Amino acid sequence: MKKKYYCVVCGNQCERKQMPSGKWTKPKTCSDECLSKLLSQQAKEQMSKTKDRFKQEFERKFNDKYAGRFVYVGGYEWSESIITCKCLICGHEETITAQCVRNKTTARDIVINCGGCREIEREANEEVQKRIIEEQKREKEKERTKRAEKYWGKRLLEMPKCCAECGKEINNNKRDRIIIETTLREIDKNGITTSDLANHLNVSTTSVYRWKEGRVKPKQIYMDAMRELIREPIEEITNDKKSKYCSDKCQRRAENKRHADHRQKVIRANGKAEWDITLKKLVTRDKQVCYICGRKVNMRAHYNADDYGSIDYVIPLSKGGTHTWNNVRLAHRKCNYEKRDKMILSPAHFISGVVS
């Protein structure tokens, strides 16, 4: 019985052929098309094996060359590929060309610089720089303290170093400005005119005016000379409101908070209070009409405009008025400002239908 052969590609039965020598062939494919497919598949397998062998060889060379510093991760396809390696120190993954494994005789030696290590080194340098800057600041503060104890006694040491509103450190230039302003104010109290001060310091009158306006900062020798002109020790430097805040914005914010707290205390002290009163509700109730002048308010204007609406008290809070709906009326900002703490109780001043 003849042995049957089947195609390794499609599975069909193959026909055997007799060779000139008389031997019969052992076919693997049934046609030329299947033969080409078989050869293509074998070529792909051979190429895959070759690639795997090259990758293993590249990985071995890379790990031997950069042993203890980097380890190969992946990405190698051919000699010009961009590969990925991992730093053994910081764990950062770095990309570099595959030419890095070539010898010095065939190509220049490529040095791999780890970005993670550079970042760590940069942060360490920044920390060192910060410590140096902080140390310099401390040295300057010590020098300022010695100079303050020499010329100002202990009054300057009582000045706050942090803003009472935001907590930020008060700028030294601002502290110097406060000292200069206080010194010039004390000189004026002692009856020394600008021209006399200029003649005493041997400077121009324009320079003194610039000091007072804050455009120019006087030198230390002039500060020492002005300090000698003050007979009594300065007591107001620690009580100055400007010395407690780092900027005019913080000073205004703190003053607004104090004003609001004082207003809340007065409202509670005057008796019953209705806390649901808002300008929007008051505009709806009073039909956008100012009860003082009788004209309509403009709620689309800027909130600081004269014709913008505001809440006014018929009986002012300073005279015992309550924060209730029957005591509040809608008024222009300008009318409210001009009315101040006066009481308008005449019915002629009210618009009909506004007062409930």
ROFI-386885 format. One record per residue (C-alpha): residue number from 0; x, y, z. Coordinates in nm, 3 decimals. Each point is the difference from the previous one (the first is absolute). Example, Ala and Ser with C-alpha at 12.3 -4.5 7.8 and 13.67 -1.06 7.14 Angstrom:
2
+-----+---------+---------+---------+
! pos !    east !   north !      up !
+-----+---------+---------+---------+
!   0 !   1.230 !  -0.450 !   0.780 !
!   1 !   0.137 !   0.344 !  -0.066 !
+-----+---------+---------+---------+
//
This chain:
356
+-----+---------+---------+---------+
! pos !    east !   north !      up !
+-----+---------+---------+---------+
!   0 !   0.000 !   0.000 !   0.000 !
!   1 !   0.137 !   0.336 !  -0.104 !
!   2 !   0.059 !   0.258 !   0.271 !
!   3 !  -0.210 !   0.316 !  -0.030 !
!   4 !   0.147 !   0.345 !   0.044 !
!   5 !  -0.201 !   0.311 !   0.097 !
!   6 !   0.079 !   0.369 !  -0.053 !
!   7 !   0.137 !   0.170 !   0.314 !
!   8 !  -0.170 !   0.328 !  -0.103 !
!   9 !  -0.353 !  -0.084 !  -0.113 !
!  10 !  -0.028 !  -0.367 !   0.104 !
!  11 !  -0.089 !  -0.141 !  -0.345 !
!  12 !   0.153 !  -0.323 !  -0.130 !
!  13 !   0.320 !   0.042 !  -0.199 !
!  14 !   0.093 !  -0.184 !  -0.319 !
!  15 !   0.329 !  -0.185 !  -0.002 !
!  16 !   0.235 !   0.041 !  -0.296 !
!  17 !   0.268 !  -0.239 !  -0.128 !
!  18 !   0.346 !   0.145 !  -0.036 !
!  19 !   0.232 !  -0.088 !  -0.298 !
!  20 !   0.196 !  -0.223 !   0.233 !
!  21 !  -0.310 !  -0.206 !   0.060 !
!  22 !  -0.062 !   0.115 !   0.355 !
!  23 !  -0.336 !   0.144 !   0.106 !
!  24 !  -0.017 !   0.344 !   0.164 !
!  25 !  -0.140 !   0.075 !   0.344 !
!  26 !  -0.199 !   0.317 !  -0.065 !
!  27 !  -0.088 !   0.249 !   0.280 !
!  28 !  -0.230 !   0.228 !  -0.202 !
!  29 !  -0.268 !  -0.066 !  -0.255 !
!  30 !   0.068 !   0.296 !  -0.231 !
!  31 !   0.238 !   0.284 !  -0.077 !
!  32 !  -0.226 !   0.245 !   0.190 !
!  33 !   0.022 !  -0.211 !   0.316 !
!  34 !   0.375 !  -0.033 !  -0.053 !
!  35 !   0.042 !   0.379 !  -0.013 !
!  36 !  -0.206 !   0.034 !   0.317 !
!  37 !   0.212 !  -0.262 !   0.175 !
!  38 !   0.323 !   0.171 !  -0.103 !
!  39 !  -0.134 !   0.340 !   0.116 !
!  40 !  -0.100 !  -0.145 !   0.337 !
!  41 !   0.340 !  -0.163 !   0.044 !
!  42 !   0.174 !   0.327 !  -0.089 !
!  43 !  -0.208 !   0.189 !   0.258 !
!  44 !   0.082 !  -0.256 !   0.267 !
!  45 !   0.368 !   0.019 !  -0.086 !
!  46 !  -0.011 !   0.383 !   0.011 !
!  47 !  -0.179 !  -0.008 !   0.337 !
!  48 !   0.262 !  -0.234 !   0.140 !
!  49 !   0.275 !   0.225 !  -0.135 !
!  50 !  -0.161 !   0.309 !   0.159 !
!  51 !  -0.036 !  -0.177 !   0.333 !
!  52 !   0.364 !  -0.104 !  -0.017 !
!  53 !   0.106 !   0.358 !  -0.080 !
!  54 !  -0.214 !   0.135 !   0.283 !
!  55 !   0.152 !  -0.244 !   0.248 !
!  56 !   0.347 !   0.087 !  -0.123 !
!  57 !  -0.073 !   0.375 !   0.026 !
!  58 !  -0.144 !  -0.039 !   0.350 !
!  59 !   0.309 !  -0.194 !   0.110 !
!  60 !   0.236 !   0.263 !  -0.144 !
!  61 !  -0.197 !   0.290 !   0.150 !
!  62 !  -0.020 !  -0.153 !   0.347 !
!  63 !   0.373 !  -0.083 !  -0.008 !
!  64 !   0.102 !   0.349 !  -0.112 !
!  65 !  -0.223 !   0.195 !   0.243 !
!  66 !   0.007 !  -0.253 !   0.284 !
!  67 !  -0.098 !   0.149 !   0.336 !
!  68 !  -0.133 !   0.321 !  -0.159 !
!  69 !  -0.272 !  -0.086 !  -0.256 !
!  70 !  -0.194 !  -0.310 !  -0.100 !
!  71 !  -0.162 !  -0.065 !  -0.339 !
!  72 !  -0.383 !   0.015 !  -0.009 !
!  73 !  -0.102 !  -0.032 !  -0.366 !
!  74 !  -0.053 !   0.168 !  -0.336 !
!  75 !   0.287 !  -0.152 !  -0.203 !
!  76 !  -0.086 !  -0.080 !  -0.363 !
!  77 !   0.319 !   0.083 !  -0.191 !
!  78 !   0.324 !   0.192 !   0.047 !
!  79 !  -0.164 !   0.345 !  -0.036 !
!  80 !  -0.299 !  -0.068 !   0.229 !
!  81 !  -0.086 !   0.210 !   0.304 !
!  82 !   0.018 !  -0.226 !   0.305 !
!  83 !  -0.121 !   0.042 !   0.358 !
!  84 !   0.224 !  -0.062 !   0.299 !
!  85 !  -0.060 !   0.033 !   0.374 !
!  86 !   0.227 !   0.175 !   0.247 !
!  87 !   0.099 !  -0.226 !   0.290 !
!  88 !   0.051 !   0.299 !   0.233 !
!  89 !  -0.326 !   0.194 !  -0.027 !
!  90 !  -0.219 !  -0.236 !  -0.207 !
!  91 !  -0.059 !   0.256 !  -0.277 !
!  92 !  -0.043 !  -0.137 !  -0.354 !
!  93 !   0.214 !   0.173 !  -0.264 !
!  94 !  -0.009 !  -0.029 !  -0.383 !
!  95 !   0.316 !  -0.014 !  -0.215 !
!  96 !   0.118 !  -0.129 !  -0.338 !
!  97 !   0.111 !  -0.361 !  -0.036 !
!  98 !   0.340 !   0.125 !  -0.124 !
!  99 !   0.101 !   0.035 !   0.366 !
! 100 !   0.132 !  -0.362 !   0.012 !
! 101 !   0.249 !   0.049 !  -0.282 !
! 102 !   0.373 !   0.006 !   0.082 !
! 103 !   0.215 !   0.314 !   0.011 !
! 104 !   0.197 !  -0.116 !  -0.307 !
! 105 !  -0.309 !  -0.003 !  -0.222 !
! 106 !  -0.193 !   0.295 !   0.146 !
! 107 !   0.035 !   0.261 !   0.272 !
! 108 !  -0.090 !  -0.127 !   0.345 !
! 109 !  -0.353 !   0.111 !   0.095 !
! 110 !  -0.057 !   0.102 !   0.362 !
! 111 !  -0.350 !  -0.045 !   0.142 !
! 112 !  -0.112 !   0.283 !   0.229 !
! 113 !  -0.294 !  -0.092 !   0.218 !
! 114 !  -0.271 !   0.269 !   0.009 !
! 115 !  -0.126 !  -0.120 !   0.338 !
! 116 !   0.345 !   0.029 !   0.157 !
! 117 !   0.040 !   0.347 !  -0.153 !
! 118 !  -0.335 !   0.105 !   0.151 !
! 119 !   0.100 !  -0.134 !   0.341 !
! 120 !   0.333 !   0.182 !  -0.025 !
! 121 !  -0.176 !   0.322 !  -0.106 !
! 122 !  -0.242 !  -0.021 !   0.294 !
! 123 !   0.292 !  -0.064 !   0.235 !
! 124 !   0.179 !   0.306 !  -0.141 !
! 125 !  -0.317 !   0.205 !   0.046 !
! 126 !  -0.021 !  -0.108 !   0.362 !
! 127 !   0.362 !   0.100 !   0.050 !
! 128 !  -0.066 !   0.337 !  -0.163 !
! 129 !  -0.308 !   0.052 !   0.221 !
! 130 !   0.205 !  -0.075 !   0.312 !
! 131 !   0.268 !   0.243 !  -0.115 !
! 132 !  -0.259 !   0.273 !  -0.065 !
! 133 !  -0.167 !  -0.062 !   0.337 !
! 134 !   0.339 !   0.019 !   0.171 !
! 135 !   0.073 !   0.328 !  -0.176 !
! 136 !  -0.340 !   0.134 !   0.109 !
! 137 !   0.072 !  -0.098 !   0.361 !
! 138 !   0.340 !   0.174 !  -0.016 !
! 139 !  -0.162 !   0.315 !  -0.141 !
! 140 !  -0.268 !  -0.012 !   0.269 !
! 141 !   0.266 !  -0.029 !   0.270 !
! 142 !   0.182 !   0.298 !  -0.147 !
! 143 !  -0.324 !   0.198 !  -0.015 !
! 144 !  -0.076 !  -0.093 !   0.361 !
! 145 !   0.342 !   0.122 !   0.116 !
! 146 !  -0.044 !   0.325 !  -0.190 !
! 147 !  -0.352 !   0.039 !   0.142 !
! 148 !   0.120 !  -0.053 !   0.356 !
! 149 !   0.269 !   0.260 !  -0.058 !
! 150 !  -0.214 !   0.275 !  -0.152 !
! 151 !  -0.359 !  -0.082 !   0.100 !
! 152 !   0.026 !  -0.185 !   0.327 !
! 153 !  -0.248 !  -0.288 !   0.047 !
! 154 !  -0.301 !   0.179 !  -0.151 !
! 155 !   0.072 !  -0.130 !  -0.350 !
! 156 !   0.022 !  -0.358 !   0.127 !
! 157 !  -0.366 !   0.024 !   0.107 !
! 158 !  -0.113 !   0.060 !  -0.359 !
! 159 !  -0.190 !  -0.301 !  -0.139 !
! 160 !   0.196 !  -0.206 !  -0.252 !
! 161 !  -0.310 !  -0.165 !  -0.154 !
! 162 !  -0.313 !   0.158 !  -0.146 !
! 163 !  -0.294 !  -0.002 !   0.243 !
! 164 !  -0.243 !  -0.072 !  -0.287 !
! 165 !   0.160 !  -0.252 !  -0.239 !
! 166 !   0.288 !  -0.128 !   0.216 !
! 167 !   0.269 !   0.072 !  -0.261 !
! 168 !   0.335 !   0.138 !   0.106 !
! 169 !   0.009 !   0.379 !  -0.012 !
! 170 !   0.251 !   0.125 !  -0.255 !
! 171 !   0.312 !   0.158 !   0.149 !
! 172 !  -0.039 !   0.293 !  -0.240 !
! 173 !  -0.341 !   0.071 !   0.150 !
! 174 !   0.145 !  -0.014 !   0.351 !
! 175 !   0.272 !   0.242 !  -0.108 !
! 176 !  -0.263 !   0.227 !  -0.154 !
! 177 !  -0.192 !   0.004 !   0.330 !
! 178 !   0.317 !   0.090 !   0.189 !
! 179 !   0.077 !   0.283 !  -0.244 !
! 180 !  -0.357 !   0.135 !   0.015 !
! 181 !  -0.001 !  -0.014 !   0.381 !
! 182 !   0.337 !   0.175 !   0.020 !
! 183 !  -0.107 !   0.282 !  -0.233 !
! 184 !  -0.329 !   0.037 !   0.189 !
! 185 !   0.183 !   0.032 !   0.331 !
! 186 !   0.234 !   0.259 !  -0.152 !
! 187 !  -0.301 !   0.204 !  -0.113 !
! 188 !  -0.145 !  -0.021 !   0.353 !
! 189 !   0.325 !   0.144 !   0.139 !
! 190 !  -0.049 !   0.307 !  -0.221 !
! 191 !   0.280 !  -0.067 !  -0.247 !
! 192 !  -0.094 !   0.121 !  -0.349 !
! 193 !   0.097 !  -0.166 !  -0.326 !
! 194 !   0.254 !   0.268 !  -0.086 !
! 195 !   0.159 !  -0.019 !   0.349 !
! 196 !   0.026 !  -0.378 !  -0.031 !
! 197 !   0.157 !   0.031 !  -0.346 !
! 198 !   0.257 !   0.251 !   0.130 !
! 199 !   0.080 !  -0.220 !   0.300 !
! 200 !   0.057 !  -0.308 !  -0.218 !
! 201 !   0.172 !   0.203 !  -0.275 !
! 202 !  -0.239 !  -0.128 !  -0.267 !
! 203 !  -0.244 !   0.169 !  -0.235 !
! 204 !  -0.358 !   0.078 !   0.098 !
! 205 !  -0.117 !  -0.212 !  -0.294 !
! 206 !   0.163 !  -0.307 !   0.155 !
! 207 !  -0.188 !   0.051 !   0.326 !
! 208 !  -0.330 !   0.038 !  -0.187 !
! 209 !   0.076 !  -0.323 !  -0.187 !
! 210 !   0.060 !  -0.176 !   0.333 !
! 211 !  -0.335 !   0.120 !   0.129 !
! 212 !  -0.181 !  -0.106 !  -0.319 !
! 213 !   0.160 !  -0.346 !   0.018 !
! 214 !   0.168 !   0.022 !  -0.341 !
! 215 !   0.356 !  -0.024 !   0.135 !
! 216 !   0.137 !  -0.183 !   0.302 !
! 217 !   0.251 !   0.205 !   0.208 !
! 218 !   0.341 !  -0.146 !   0.074 !
! 219 !   0.086 !  -0.133 !   0.344 !
! 220 !   0.224 !   0.297 !   0.085 !
! 221 !  -0.293 !   0.237 !  -0.054 !
! 222 !  -0.223 !  -0.225 !   0.213 !
! 223 !   0.257 !   0.015 !   0.281 !
! 224 !   0.018 !   0.379 !  -0.026 !
! 225 !  -0.380 !   0.032 !   0.005 !
! 226 !  -0.016 !  -0.235 !   0.298 !
! 227 !   0.223 !   0.238 !   0.195 !
! 228 !  -0.246 !   0.287 !  -0.063 !
! 229 !  -0.282 !  -0.184 !   0.181 !
! 230 !   0.009 !   0.088 !   0.368 !
! 231 !  -0.254 !  -0.246 !   0.141 !
! 232 !  -0.011 !  -0.377 !  -0.074 !
! 233 !  -0.243 !  -0.102 !  -0.274 !
! 234 !  -0.309 !  -0.167 !   0.146 !
! 235 !  -0.236 !   0.000 !  -0.299 !
! 236 !   0.192 !  -0.238 !  -0.222 !
! 237 !  -0.161 !  -0.312 !   0.147 !
! 238 !  -0.348 !   0.156 !   0.011 !
! 239 !  -0.003 !   0.097 !  -0.368 !
! 240 !  -0.277 !  -0.188 !  -0.187 !
! 241 !   0.213 !  -0.028 !  -0.315 !
! 242 !   0.265 !  -0.200 !   0.184 !
! 243 !  -0.243 !  -0.289 !   0.063 !
! 244 !  -0.075 !  -0.080 !  -0.365 !
! 245 !   0.207 !  -0.095 !  -0.303 !
! 246 !  -0.198 !   0.215 !  -0.247 !
! 247 !  -0.277 !   0.259 !  -0.026 !
! 248 !  -0.233 !  -0.273 !  -0.129 !
! 249 !   0.035 !  -0.203 !   0.320 !
! 250 !  -0.045 !   0.316 !   0.206 !
! 251 !  -0.328 !   0.087 !  -0.180 !
! 252 !  -0.121 !  -0.359 !   0.032 !
! 253 !   0.065 !   0.001 !   0.374 !
! 254 !  -0.175 !   0.336 !   0.042 !
! 255 !  -0.304 !  -0.130 !  -0.192 !
! 256 !  -0.013 !  -0.305 !   0.227 !
! 257 !   0.015 !   0.218 !   0.311 !
! 258 !  -0.276 !   0.220 !  -0.140 !
! 259 !  -0.220 !  -0.304 !  -0.079 !
! 260 !   0.058 !  -0.149 !   0.347 !
! 261 !  -0.088 !   0.332 !   0.165 !
! 262 !  -0.318 !   0.023 !  -0.212 !
! 263 !  -0.104 !  -0.353 !   0.102 !
! 264 !   0.049 !   0.086 !   0.367 !
! 265 !  -0.213 !   0.316 !  -0.035 !
! 266 !  -0.276 !  -0.192 !  -0.180 !
! 267 !  -0.014 !  -0.263 !   0.276 !
! 268 !   0.010 !   0.265 !   0.273 !
! 269 !  -0.295 !   0.192 !  -0.151 !
! 270 !  -0.238 !  -0.295 !   0.044 !
! 271 !  -0.181 !  -0.225 !  -0.247 !
! 272 !   0.171 !  -0.058 !  -0.337 !
! 273 !  -0.128 !  -0.162 !  -0.318 !
! 274 !   0.298 !  -0.154 !  -0.178 !
! 275 !  -0.184 !  -0.078 !  -0.324 !
! 276 !   0.018 !   0.364 !  -0.114 !
! 277 !   0.184 !   0.031 !  -0.331 !
! 278 !   0.032 !   0.277 !  -0.257 !
! 279 !  -0.161 !  -0.216 !  -0.269 !
! 280 !  -0.312 !  -0.062 !   0.210 !
! 281 !  -0.014 !   0.367 !   0.099 !
! 282 !   0.012 !   0.110 !  -0.366 !
! 283 !  -0.294 !  -0.228 !  -0.078 !
! 284 !  -0.200 !   0.122 !   0.299 !
! 285 !   0.059 !   0.371 !  -0.058 !
! 286 !  -0.042 !  -0.028 !  -0.379 !
! 287 !   0.346 !   0.145 !  -0.069 !
! 288 !  -0.098 !   0.344 !   0.138 !
! 289 !   0.224 !   0.204 !   0.231 !
! 290 !  -0.207 !   0.108 !   0.301 !
! 291 !   0.208 !   0.317 !   0.048 !
! 292 !  -0.011 !   0.164 !  -0.346 !
! 293 !  -0.280 !  -0.203 !  -0.163 !
! 294 !   0.200 !  -0.098 !  -0.310 !
! 295 !   0.072 !  -0.356 !  -0.111 !
! 296 !   0.330 !  -0.164 !   0.083 !
! 297 !   0.222 !  -0.145 !  -0.273 !
! 298 !   0.090 !  -0.356 !   0.100 !
! 299 !   0.189 !  -0.053 !  -0.327 !
! 300 !   0.254 !   0.269 !   0.086 !
! 301 !   0.329 !  -0.059 !   0.180 !
! 302 !  -0.045 !  -0.079 !   0.368 !
! 303 !   0.199 !   0.315 !   0.089 !
! 304 !  -0.208 !   0.226 !  -0.227 !
! 305 !  -0.210 !   0.278 !   0.157 !
! 306 !  -0.330 !  -0.130 !  -0.144 !
! 307 !   0.058 !  -0.360 !   0.113 !
! 308 !  -0.232 !  -0.134 !   0.270 !
! 309 !   0.085 !  -0.042 !   0.366 !
! 310 !  -0.169 !  -0.095 !   0.329 !
! 311 !  -0.083 !   0.298 !   0.220 !
! 312 !  -0.145 !   0.004 !   0.351 !
! 313 !  -0.287 !   0.236 !   0.073 !
! 314 !   0.116 !   0.015 !   0.362 !
! 315 !   0.381 !  -0.032 !  -0.021 !
! 316 !   0.174 !  -0.277 !   0.191 !
! 317 !   0.199 !   0.262 !   0.187 !
! 318 !  -0.327 !   0.136 !   0.144 !
! 319 !  -0.146 !  -0.334 !   0.102 !
! 320 !  -0.155 !  -0.113 !  -0.329 !
! 321 !  -0.059 !  -0.371 !  -0.056 !
! 322 !   0.103 !  -0.223 !  -0.289 !
! 323 !  -0.359 !  -0.086 !  -0.096 !
! 324 !  -0.212 !   0.026 !  -0.314 !
! 325 !  -0.211 !   0.286 !   0.134 !
! 326 !   0.316 !   0.209 !   0.064 !
! 327 !   0.184 !  -0.051 !  -0.331 !
! 328 !  -0.065 !   0.188 !  -0.326 !
! 329 !   0.157 !   0.008 !  -0.344 !
! 330 !   0.213 !   0.307 !  -0.078 !
! 331 !   0.261 !   0.117 !  -0.247 !
! 332 !   0.358 !  -0.025 !   0.124 !
! 333 !   0.038 !   0.377 !  -0.037 !
! 334 !  -0.327 !   0.072 !   0.182 !
! 335 !   0.096 !  -0.244 !   0.275 !
! 336 !   0.341 !   0.166 !   0.037 !
! 337 !  -0.146 !   0.351 !   0.017 !
! 338 !  -0.269 !  -0.108 !   0.249 !
! 339 !   0.267 !  -0.143 !   0.234 !
! 340 !  -0.153 !  -0.066 !   0.345 !
! 341 !  -0.297 !   0.238 !  -0.036 !
! 342 !  -0.358 !  -0.123 !   0.038 !
! 343 !  -0.255 !   0.074 !  -0.274 !
! 344 !  -0.333 !  -0.062 !   0.170 !
! 345 !  -0.222 !   0.243 !  -0.193 !
! 346 !  -0.257 !  -0.182 !  -0.220 !
! 347 !   0.077 !   0.245 !  -0.281 !
! 348 !   0.335 !  -0.164 !  -0.048 !
! 349 !  -0.146 !  -0.345 !  -0.062 !
! 350 !  -0.141 !  -0.133 !  -0.325 !
! 351 !  -0.357 !  -0.131 !   0.023 !
! 352 !  -0.020 !  -0.376 !   0.002 !
! 353 !   0.360 !  -0.050 !   0.104 !
! 354 !  -0.044 !   0.007 !   0.373 !
! 355 !  -0.209 !  -0.292 !   0.124 !
+-----+---------+---------+---------+
//
